[in-house]
Amino acid sequence: MSSFMVVSTFKAGTDMAEVMQVVAEEQAKVAELKSAGQIGALYLSTATRGTVFLEIFADDEDAARSIVTSLPMAKWWDIDVFPINTPVQR
């Protein structure tokens, strides 16, 4: 299992009123994925930058992307997946 940081930004022209309609569904799905050990930390910078940061645990980048796209809000996101490397100890 590897760690990934997924940076999700809302696409230009996203109707935030539509987004707000799925908040409860999004929260339930995030809780389910956290319970399954697939999501770690979640950070929002939506008010100022329209960005969501997700720590994802998956076997590979495709699996990490699949986890994120299972979220209800993902249809409004541009998604970048970054593998996380352990810092080198000196």
C-alpha positions in Angstrom: 0.0 0.0 0.0 1.3 3.4 -1.0 0.4 7.0 0.0 -0.8 9.6 -2.5 -1.7 13.3 -2.1 -4.6 14.1 -4.4 -5.1 17.7 -5.2 -8.6 18.3 -6.5 -9.7 21.7 -7.9 -13.2 22.7 -8.9 -13.6 23.1 -12.6 -14.2 26.6 -13.9 -17.9 27.3 -14.1 -18.9 24.8 -11.4 -22.3 25.7 -9.9 -21.5 25.6 -6.1 -25.2 25.4 -5.3 -25.2 22.0 -7.1 -22.1 21.0 -5.1 -23.8 22.0 -1.8 -26.7 19.6 -2.6 -24.4 16.6 -2.3 -22.5 17.6 0.9 -24.2 15.0 3.1 -23.6 12.2 0.5 -19.9 13.3 0.1 -19.4 13.3 3.9 -20.9 9.8 4.2 -18.7 8.4 1.4 -15.6 10.0 2.9 -16.4 8.4 6.3 -16.9 5.0 4.5 -13.5 5.3 2.8 -11.8 6.5 5.9 -13.2 3.5 7.8 -11.9 1.2 5.0 -8.4 2.8 5.4 -8.4 4.4 1.9 -8.6 8.0 2.9 -6.4 9.6 5.6 -6.3 13.4 5.9 -8.7 15.7 4.1 -8.1 19.4 3.9 -10.3 22.1 2.3 -9.3 25.4 0.8 -12.6 25.8 -1.1 -13.6 29.3 0.0 -10.5 30.9 -1.3 -9.0 28.5 -3.9 -11.6 25.9 -4.7 -9.2 23.1 -3.8 -9.5 19.9 -1.8 -6.5 17.9 -0.6 -6.9 14.2 0.0 -4.4 11.7 1.5 -5.2 8.4 -0.3 -3.9 5.0 0.5 -3.8 2.6 -2.5 -1.7 0.1 -4.4 -1.0 2.4 -7.3 -1.9 5.7 -8.9 -4.8 4.3 -10.9 -6.3 2.8 -7.7 -5.8 6.2 -5.9 -7.6 8.0 -8.7 -10.4 5.4 -8.6 -10.9 6.0 -4.9 -11.2 9.8 -5.5 -13.5 9.5 -8.5 -15.9 7.4 -6.3 -16.7 10.6 -4.3 -19.9 12.4 -5.3 -18.1 15.7 -5.8 -15.4 14.3 -8.1 -17.5 15.0 -11.2 -16.8 18.7 -10.6 -13.0 18.3 -10.0 -9.8 18.4 -12.0 -7.7 15.8 -10.2 -3.9 15.6 -9.8 -2.4 12.5 -8.1 1.0 12.7 -6.5 2.9 9.7 -5.0 4.2 10.6 -1.5 7.8 9.6 -0.8 9.2 9.1 2.6 11.8 11.8 3.3 15.4 10.7 3.2 16.9 10.6 6.7 20.4 11.9 7.0 
